[in-house]
Protein backbone atom coordinates (compact mmCIF):
# COMPACT_ATOMS: atom_id res chain seq x y z
CA UNK A 1 0.00 0.00 0.00
CA UNK A 2 1.35 3.41 -1.00
CA UNK A 3 0.83 6.46 1.23
CA UNK A 4 0.72 9.97 -0.25
CA UNK A 5 0.99 12.86 2.19
CA UNK A 6 -1.07 15.98 1.56
CA UNK A 7 -0.43 19.37 3.18
CA UNK A 8 -2.29 22.64 2.60
CA UNK A 9 -1.27 26.12 3.78
CA UNK A 10 -3.03 29.47 3.83
CA UNK A 11 -0.44 32.15 3.09
CA UNK A 12 -2.51 35.33 2.75
CA UNK A 13 -5.51 37.05 1.20
CA UNK A 14 -4.71 36.32 -2.44
CA UNK A 15 -1.97 35.05 -4.76
CA UNK A 16 -1.20 36.72 -8.07
CA UNK A 17 -1.27 33.63 -10.27
CA UNK A 18 -0.20 35.31 -13.52
CA UNK A 19 2.94 36.70 -11.91
CA UNK A 20 3.69 33.39 -10.23
CA UNK A 21 3.22 31.42 -13.46
CA UNK A 22 5.49 33.80 -15.35
CA UNK A 23 8.24 33.50 -12.74
CA UNK A 24 7.99 29.73 -12.21
CA UNK A 25 10.77 27.83 -13.99
CA UNK A 26 9.06 24.43 -14.13
CA UNK A 27 6.18 23.06 -16.19
CA UNK A 28 2.60 23.92 -15.27
CA UNK A 29 0.24 20.96 -15.72
CA UNK A 30 -2.98 23.00 -15.88
CA UNK A 31 -4.15 26.50 -15.04
CA UNK A 32 -7.20 28.76 -15.00
CA UNK A 33 -7.92 32.22 -13.55
CA UNK A 34 -8.44 30.79 -10.04
CA UNK A 35 -5.84 28.02 -9.72
CA UNK A 36 -2.64 26.43 -11.00
CA UNK A 37 -1.71 22.74 -10.84
CA UNK A 38 1.95 21.76 -11.11
CA UNK A 39 2.80 18.09 -11.72
CA UNK A 40 6.18 16.81 -10.50
CA UNK A 41 5.55 13.06 -10.96
CA UNK A 42 2.65 10.60 -10.85
CA UNK A 43 1.78 11.36 -7.20
CA UNK A 44 3.61 14.63 -6.56
CA UNK A 45 1.72 17.84 -7.29
CA UNK A 46 1.58 21.47 -6.16
CA UNK A 47 -1.76 23.26 -6.25
CA UNK A 48 -1.94 27.06 -5.96
CA UNK A 49 -5.20 28.96 -5.56
CA UNK A 50 -5.85 32.62 -6.22
CA UNK A 51 -7.54 32.90 -2.83
CA UNK A 52 -4.25 32.52 -0.93
CA UNK A 53 -3.76 28.77 -0.46
CA UNK A 54 -0.99 26.42 -1.55
CA UNK A 55 -1.29 22.66 -1.17
CA UNK A 56 1.18 19.86 -1.80
CA UNK A 57 0.88 16.19 -2.67
CA UNK A 58 3.82 13.86 -2.01
CA UNK A 59 6.40 16.67 -1.65
CA UNK A 60 9.39 16.61 0.70
CA UNK A 61 9.86 19.29 3.34
CA UNK A 62 12.54 21.13 1.34
CA UNK A 63 10.28 21.36 -1.73
CA UNK A 64 7.41 22.64 0.41
CA UNK A 65 9.56 25.25 2.18
CA UNK A 66 11.18 26.48 -1.06
CA UNK A 67 7.87 26.80 -2.92
CA UNK A 68 6.19 28.62 -0.04
CA UNK A 69 9.09 31.08 0.04
CA UNK A 70 8.78 31.50 -3.73
CA UNK A 71 5.00 32.03 -3.53
CA UNK A 72 5.12 34.59 -0.73
CA UNK A 73 6.53 37.24 -3.10
CA UNK A 74 3.27 37.01 -5.11
CA UNK A 75 0.97 36.90 -2.06
CA UNK A 76 -1.03 39.92 -0.93
CA UNK A 77 -1.54 40.62 2.79
CA UNK A 78 0.62 37.79 4.06
CA UNK A 79 -0.81 36.07 7.10
CA UNK A 80 1.22 36.41 10.28
CA UNK A 81 0.13 32.93 11.33
CA UNK A 82 0.14 30.40 8.47
CA UNK A 83 -2.66 27.84 8.86
CA UNK A 84 -1.87 24.23 7.88
CA UNK A 85 -3.98 21.12 7.27
CA UNK A 86 -2.61 17.57 6.79
CA UNK A 87 -4.19 14.62 5.03
CA UNK A 88 -3.15 11.17 3.77
CA UNK A 89 -4.14 9.26 0.63
CA UNK A 90 -3.71 5.48 0.83
CA UNK A 91 -3.54 3.76 -2.56
CA UNK A 92 -4.59 0.09 -2.69
CA UNK A 93 -5.86 -1.33 -5.96
CA UNK A 94 -7.49 -4.26 -4.18
CA UNK A 95 -9.79 -2.15 -1.99
CA UNK A 96 -12.75 0.16 -2.59
CA UNK A 97 -12.92 3.88 -1.98
CA UNK A 98 -13.06 4.57 1.75
CA UNK A 99 -12.82 7.67 3.94
CA UNK A 100 -11.33 7.70 7.44
CA UNK A 101 -10.24 10.31 9.95
CA UNK A 102 -7.92 12.69 8.06
CA UNK A 103 -7.28 10.06 5.40
CA UNK A 104 -8.84 8.32 2.44
CA UNK A 105 -8.28 5.03 0.67
CA UNK A 106 -8.46 4.89 -3.13
CA UNK A 107 -8.02 2.04 -5.62
CA UNK A 108 -6.23 4.35 -8.07
CA UNK A 109 -4.70 7.81 -8.17
CA UNK A 110 -4.51 10.28 -11.04
CA UNK A 111 -4.21 14.03 -11.54
CA UNK A 112 -7.97 14.65 -11.28
CA UNK A 113 -8.21 12.76 -8.00
CA UNK A 114 -5.22 14.59 -6.54
CA UNK A 115 -6.61 17.97 -7.58
CA UNK A 116 -9.97 17.28 -5.90
CA UNK A 117 -8.19 16.20 -2.71
CA UNK A 118 -5.94 19.27 -2.73
CA UNK A 119 -8.96 21.51 -3.36
CA UNK A 120 -10.93 20.09 -0.43
CA UNK A 121 -7.98 20.22 1.97
CA UNK A 122 -7.38 23.85 0.93
CA UNK A 123 -11.03 24.64 1.57
CA UNK A 124 -10.71 23.21 5.06
CA UNK A 125 -7.79 25.55 5.68
CA UNK A 126 -9.86 28.51 4.48
CA UNK A 127 -12.66 27.53 6.85
CA UNK A 128 -10.23 27.37 9.77
CA UNK A 129 -9.15 30.92 8.96
CA UNK A 130 -12.65 32.39 8.69
CA UNK A 131 -13.91 30.47 11.71
CA UNK A 132 -11.15 32.11 13.73
CA UNK A 133 -12.00 35.57 12.32
CA UNK A 134 -15.72 35.08 13.02
CA UNK A 135 -15.04 34.00 16.62
CA UNK A 136 -12.86 37.06 17.23
CA UNK A 137 -15.59 39.35 15.89
CA UNK A 138 -18.16 37.57 18.03
CA UNK A 139 -15.98 38.09 21.12
CA UNK A 140 -15.86 41.85 20.40
CA UNK A 141 -19.64 41.86 19.94
CA UNK A 142 -20.17 40.02 23.23
CA UNK A 143 -18.08 42.68 24.99
CA UNK A 144 -20.50 45.35 23.73
CA UNK A 145 -23.58 43.33 24.72
CA UNK A 146 -22.20 42.85 28.24
CA UNK A 147 -21.58 46.58 28.41
CA UNK A 148 -25.16 47.22 27.34
CA UNK A 149 -26.48 44.73 29.91
CA UNK A 150 -24.49 46.19 32.81
CA UNK A 151 -24.74 49.92 32.09
CA UNK A 152 -27.77 50.22 29.84
CA UNK A 153 -25.72 52.00 27.19
CA UNK A 154 -22.82 51.60 24.77
CA UNK A 155 -19.85 53.80 25.55
CA UNK A 156 -18.10 53.25 22.23
CA UNK A 157 -18.08 56.20 19.85
CA UNK A 158 -19.99 56.30 16.59
CA UNK A 159 -16.71 56.33 14.65
CA UNK A 160 -15.38 53.24 16.43
CA UNK A 161 -18.67 51.41 15.89
CA UNK A 162 -18.65 52.32 12.20
CA UNK A 163 -15.09 50.96 11.93
CA UNK A 164 -16.22 47.73 13.56
CA UNK A 165 -19.19 47.45 11.20
CA UNK A 166 -16.87 48.12 8.25
CA UNK A 167 -14.49 45.38 9.40
CA UNK A 168 -17.39 42.95 9.74
CA UNK A 169 -18.72 43.76 6.26
CA UNK A 170 -15.23 43.38 4.80
CA UNK A 171 -14.88 39.92 6.35
CA UNK A 172 -18.34 38.93 5.11
CA UNK A 173 -17.31 39.92 1.58
CA UNK A 174 -14.11 37.92 1.86
CA UNK A 175 -16.05 34.88 3.08
CA UNK A 176 -18.34 35.14 0.06
CA UNK A 177 -15.32 35.34 -2.26
CA UNK A 178 -13.37 32.52 -0.63
CA UNK A 179 -15.89 29.91 0.50
CA UNK A 180 -16.81 28.69 -2.94
CA UNK A 181 -16.94 24.95 -2.17
CA UNK A 182 -20.73 24.71 -2.22
CA UNK A 183 -20.31 24.30 -5.98
CA UNK A 184 -18.42 21.14 -6.94
CA UNK A 185 -15.47 21.37 -9.39
CA UNK A 186 -16.48 20.97 -13.04
CA UNK A 187 -14.55 17.69 -13.37
CA UNK A 188 -16.77 15.87 -10.85
CA UNK A 189 -19.76 16.14 -13.16
CA UNK A 190 -17.88 14.22 -15.83
CA UNK A 191 -17.11 11.08 -13.80
CA UNK A 192 -19.05 9.36 -11.00
CA UNK A 193 -15.83 8.25 -9.26
CA UNK A 194 -14.64 11.86 -8.93
CA UNK A 195 -18.05 12.99 -7.70
CA UNK A 196 -17.97 10.27 -5.02
CA UNK A 197 -14.52 11.41 -3.91
CA UNK A 198 -15.54 15.07 -3.74
CA UNK A 199 -18.69 14.26 -1.72
CA UNK A 200 -16.76 12.00 0.63
CA UNK A 201 -14.06 14.60 1.25
CA UNK A 202 -16.65 17.30 1.89
CA UNK A 203 -18.20 15.08 4.55
CA UNK A 204 -14.81 14.10 6.01
CA UNK A 205 -13.88 17.74 6.55
CA UNK A 206 -17.46 18.71 7.52
CA UNK A 207 -17.16 21.58 5.07
CA UNK A 208 -20.84 22.48 4.72
CA UNK A 209 -21.50 22.15 8.46
CA UNK A 210 -18.53 24.36 9.30
CA UNK A 211 -19.59 26.88 6.67
CA UNK A 212 -23.08 27.04 8.20
CA UNK A 213 -21.50 27.68 11.61
CA UNK A 214 -19.43 30.56 10.23
CA UNK A 215 -22.45 31.92 8.36
CA UNK A 216 -24.63 31.71 11.50
CA UNK A 217 -21.97 33.45 13.59
CA UNK A 218 -21.68 36.28 11.06
CA UNK A 219 -25.48 36.68 10.92
CA UNK A 220 -25.59 36.85 14.73
CA UNK A 221 -22.90 39.53 14.71
CA UNK A 222 -24.71 41.44 11.96
CA UNK A 223 -27.97 41.35 13.93
CA UNK A 224 -26.24 42.71 17.04
CA UNK A 225 -24.45 45.45 15.11
CA UNK A 226 -27.76 46.61 13.60
CA UNK A 227 -29.12 47.13 17.11
CA UNK A 228 -25.91 48.83 18.27
CA UNK A 229 -26.02 51.21 15.29
CA UNK A 230 -29.64 52.14 16.10
CA UNK A 231 -28.76 52.79 19.74
CA UNK A 232 -25.78 54.97 18.84
CA UNK A 233 -27.86 56.85 16.27
CA UNK A 234 -30.59 57.42 18.86
CA UNK A 235 -27.96 58.56 21.39
CA UNK A 236 -26.47 61.03 18.92
CA UNK A 237 -29.95 62.25 17.96
CA UNK A 238 -30.70 62.94 21.65
CA UNK A 239 -27.44 64.88 21.96
CA UNK A 240 -28.38 66.95 18.91
CA UNK A 241 -31.84 67.66 20.37
CA UNK A 242 -30.30 68.87 23.64
CA UNK A 243 -27.85 71.07 21.76
CA UNK A 244 -30.74 72.66 19.83
CA UNK A 245 -32.73 73.15 23.05
CA UNK A 246 -29.75 74.79 24.75
CA UNK A 247 -29.14 77.06 21.76
CA UNK A 248 -32.79 78.17 21.79
CA UNK A 249 -32.59 78.71 25.57
CA UNK A 250 -29.46 80.86 25.35
CA UNK A 251 -30.89 82.81 22.42
CA UNK A 252 -34.05 83.52 24.41
CA UNK A 253 -32.01 84.38 27.49
CA UNK A 254 -29.86 86.73 25.45
CA UNK A 255 -32.97 88.43 24.05
CA UNK A 256 -34.44 88.93 27.55
CA UNK A 257 -31.20 90.22 29.06
CA UNK A 258 -30.58 92.61 26.16
CA UNK A 259 -33.85 94.44 27.06
CA UNK A 260 -32.65 95.25 30.57
CA UNK A 261 -28.90 95.71 30.13
N, C-alpha and C positions, 0 to 999 in steps of 0.2 A: 504493500500500500504506500502510495506517495503522498506526502504532506506538503501543501503549498501555503506559506504564510502570507497573510494579507495585513497591511497596515495603512491606515488613513490618517491624514493630518489636516487640520484647519490652520492655514497660515495667516489669513487676513480677510479683508472685506471682498476683494476681487483680484483676479490675476489677468494681466493683459496678455491674452493668448497669442495674438498676432506678433507681438514683440518677442515673446518666448519662442515661438516657432521659428522666427527668423534668426534668432541667436543660437538655437539648438543645433549642435553639430551632427547628431545622429539622424536616423530615419524615422519619420513619423508614420505610424501604421494607418491611422485614420484621424480626421479632424472635422469639426463643425464650429459654428460661432460660439458654442457653449462648452466644448470640451475637446481635448486632444488625447489620443491613445498612442503610446509608444510601445512597440513590441521589441523585446530584447532576445527572447527565445520562446519555445513552445509554452512555457508556463510563467515566464518573467515579463511583466508589463509595468508601465507607469501611466497613470491616468490623471490628467490635470483638468480641473474644472474652472470655468470663468468665475464662479462664485467664491473662490478662495481656498479650495481643497485640492490636495495632492494625495493620491493613494498608490500603493505599491503591491505588486504580486511577485513573490519569489525573488526578492531583491536583498542583497546583503547589506549590512549596516553602513558600510562605506558608500555604496551606491545611493542609499537613502539620504545619508547626510550630505553628500555632494550635490544631489539634485535639489534638495530643499534649499541649500545655500544658493544654488543657481537660480531657483524660482523666486526667491525672496526679492531679487532686484526688479522683478516685474509685478510684485504684489503691492497693492494699495492698502494703506492703513494696517500695517503688520500687527498681528495680535501679540500682546506682551506675554500671554500664556498660551502656547500652542496645545490644542486639544488633539488627543490621539485615540484611535480605536483599533483593536486587533481582532483578527479573525483567522480561521484555518479552513482550508479546503482539503478534504481527504479524497483521493482518487482511487477507486477500486472498481474495475470493470465487471466484477462478479456480483456486485451489490446494486440495489436500487437507490434512487435519490432519497436522501434522508437529511433532516435538519436537527442539530443538537444545540447545546448551549455554546454560543460563540464559535460554532463550526458547522460544516455541512459535508455530506458525503455524496460524491457524484460518480457515475459510471464512466464518464468521459469529460475531458476539459478542452475547450477551444477558446478562441478570442472573444466570441460573443458571450460565453458563460463568464469568463473572467471580467469582462466589462460590466456585466450586470452585477456581479459580486462587488466590484470596486465602487460602482455607483451607489449601491445600497449601504455599504460601509461608510462611504463619504456622507451620505444623507444622515446616518446616525450621528456622525461627528457634528454636522450642522445643527441637529436637534439638541445635542448636548450644549452647544454654544448658546442657542436661543432660549433654552430652558433656564440656563444660568442667568441670562439677561433679564428674562421675565421675572424670575424669583427676586432679583435685586430691585427691580422696579416695584414689585409687590411689597417688598420690605419698606421701601420709602413711602408707599401709599399707606401702609399700616401705621407708620409713624404719625402721619397726618390724621388718620382716623382716631388714633388714641388721643392725640392732642385735642381733637374736636370733642371726644367723649369726656375728657377730664376738665376742659376749660370752657366748652361751649362755643369755641371759635377757633379759627385758623390764623396763626400768627405770621405765617409766611407772606411775603409780599406778592403783589400781582405779577411783577416781573419774574420772580423766582418760580411761581406757579406756571406761568406761560412757558418758561424754559423747560420745566418738567414735562408739561404737555407736549411741547415740541420734541423732546427726547423720546417720549413714548410713541408719538406718531412716526418718528423716524425709524424706530425699531420695528413698528408694525409694517412699515413699507418694506423694510429689509427682509422681514419674515415672509412677506408675500413674494418677494423676488427670489428668495433662496429655497423655501420649502416647496419644491415643485414636484415631489415624489408621488403626489396623488394621481398623477398621470404616468402610466407605465412607459418605458422606453419603446420607441417604434419597433425595434427588433422583436419584442416579445409577442407582437401580434402576428408575426410571420411563422412562428414555431411554437407548438404546445409545450415542448420541453423547456424552452426559455421562459415562457409564461409561468410555468410551474415553479421554476427557480426564483423568479422575481417575486411571486406571491409568497413563497416559503421564506424568503429572506426578509420581506416586509413584516411578516409575522414574527420571525425570530428576533428582529430588532424592535418590535412593537412600534413601528414607525407611525402608523395612523393614530394609535392610542396616545402616543407621546405628543403628536402634533395637536390632537384635540385638547390635551392638558395645557399646552402652551397657548393655544387659541382661547381657551376658557380663562386662563390667567390674565391674558391681555384684555379680554372683554370685561373682566372684573375690574381691572385697573382703569379702563376707559370709563366704566360706569361711575366709579368713585371720583375720577377727575372731573366729570361733567358736573357732579354735585359740588365739588370744591370750587369750580369756576363760577357757578351760580352764587355760592356763598360770598366769594371774594367780590364779585360784581355787585351784589347787594350791599356788602360792606362799603365799597367805594361809592356807591350811589348814596348811601346814608351820609357819608362824609361830605359829599358834594351838596346835599340838601342842607346840612348844618352850616356849611360855608356860605351858602346863599342866604340862609336865615340870618346869620351873623352880619353879613354885608348889608342886608336890608335894615337890621337893627341899628347898626352904626350910622347908616345914612339917615335914618329917622332921628337918631339921637343928635347927629350933627345939625340937622335942620332945626330941631327944637332949641338947641344951645345957641345957634347963630341968631335967634330972635332976641335973646336976652343978653348976649355978650358981644 
